[in-house]
Every structure is written in structure tokens, then in C-alpha cells.
Amino acid sequence: MTAPSPSSPDILVTVQVRHLPEHSTPGRELFAYFITLENRSEDTWQLLARHWDIWDGRGQGYAVDGEGVVGEQPILAPGAQFTYNSFVTVEVLPGMMRGHYVMGDAWGARAQVPIPPFRLNVAEERTLN
């Protein structure tokens, strides 16, 4: 018999955003984002995939889907954390990102963990969770 998994695992997602003016040009603003996932559940979860919705200041948007993050599919035991960083460019400020991770447990169950929406703007560098 397999153990049931929660429909949404207790995983805290924290996001920090930084504008990178030294790598930006007019019409191409570069932002780095740093994400920490903390497993607050009693089960082990693996990050299998990601989905991002990204918009610029004109409302032009696109989606990004892929396996894992930065070439990894980390396994988070209870209490474990995983931190990674990546980057995104937007043509018109302010931009916005939101999304979710697809997580899997040891019994093959899958669940989505939301990534809180965050703005991409020159004057806004903060931590969200």
C-alpha cells in the first residue's frame, strides 16, 4: 500500500530580485532572481519541472516550461532547502513574473507549488515569500 501525499506540499518559495544595470541596455533590462525552496512538510519532494509566465510593461507575455531548474532536479528531504539563481530580460518596465514548480514524491504523486508573483523594476529590489 502506498502512502497518500498531500495535494499541495508545504514548500515555502522565497524570491529575491536584482536589477543588473551593468548588463542592461535601453529596451533590454536584465534582472537576476534568486529562489529558495524550503521543504516544510514531513515528506521528501523532488522538483521535476517549472512553469513561468513573464510579462513586460506593455503586457506582452510569454511562457517558459522546462525540466528542473538550472539543469538540476533537486530532492528536498523534510527541512531541506535548495537555492538557485537565474536571469530574465524585459524590453519595457515594469515586468512581472509568476509561475509554479511541479514536484513529485516518493510514491509518484505530483503536485504544483506556486511561485509568488514578483515585479521586475529598477526601483524595486526586495524579498517575497
N, C-alpha and C positions, 0 to 999 in steps of 0.2 A: 504494500500500500504506500502511496506517495503522500507526503505531507502537503497540505494546501498552502498556497502562497498568498500574501496579501495582494489585493487588486492594485494597490499603489504602494510601492515600498517607501519606507521612511528614509528618504535620502535628501539631505539638505544640499542645495546647489547655491553657491555664492559666486557672484561675478564682480570683478573689478575691471574698469575700462580706463585706458590711457590714450590720449591723442598723441600721435608721433609727428610733430610739426617738421622735424628734420628730414622726414621721409615723405612729406606731403607736398603737393603742388596744387595750384588752383584747379578745381574740377576733379581732384583725386586726393581726398583726405584719408590718411591711413590711421587706423586705430588698432591697438593691441588689446586683447581681452584675456583675462586670467580667470580661470574657473576652478573652483574646488568643489568636489563632491565628497560628502561625508555620510557614510552609512550609519544611520541611527537605528536601524532595525536589528532584529535578532537573527536575520538570515544573511547568507552571503549572496551578493548580486554581482553580475558581470555586465559592464557597459558594452552592448553589442553594436549599437548604431546611434546616429544622431540625425536630427532634422532641424534646419534653421529656416526661418522666414526673415528676410532682410529687406528694408525699405530705405530709400533716400528721402530727402526733404521735399521732393516733388511727388512722393507717393509711388514712385517706380519701385517695384519689388521683384524679388526672385527667391527661389527656394534652393537649399543645398541639402542633399541627403548623402550619407556615406556610412561605411562601416567604422565603428570605433571612433576614436579621436586621436589625432596626430600619430597615426599608424599603430595605435595600441587599442586593445580591448581589455582594460584593466578589470581585475577581480577585486571586489571590495568586501572583505570579511566584516562582521559586525564591529563597529567602532573605527574602521579604517577610513582613511582619506586618500584622495587622488587629486593632484593639482596639475593642470597643464595650461599652456597659453597658445594663442593663435592670433591671427590678424584678419582685418577686413578693410576694404576701401569703399568709400561712398563718394559720389560725384557732387551731390548737393546736401548741405547740412540743414537741419539736423537729420541724422539717420536713426534707425531703430532696428533692433534685433530681438527675436524671441524664438523659442523652439522647444524641443524635448529630446530626451535620451530614451532609447529602447533598452531596457535592462532585462536580463534573464537570470533565473535562479537555478539551483542545482537539479530541480525536477523538470526543467524545460519550460516552466511558465514564463511568460513575457509580460512586461508592464511598462508604461510610459512614466517618465519623471519629467515634469515641466521645468524648463529653464526660464527664470523670470525675465520679462521684457526689460530691455535697457536701451537708453538713448546713446547715440554716437554724436557728440557735440564737443566743440573745442573747450567750452567753459565748464563742462560737466565731467568731472572725474570723481567717481565715488564707488562704494561697495554696495551691492544689492544682494539680498537673500530673501 
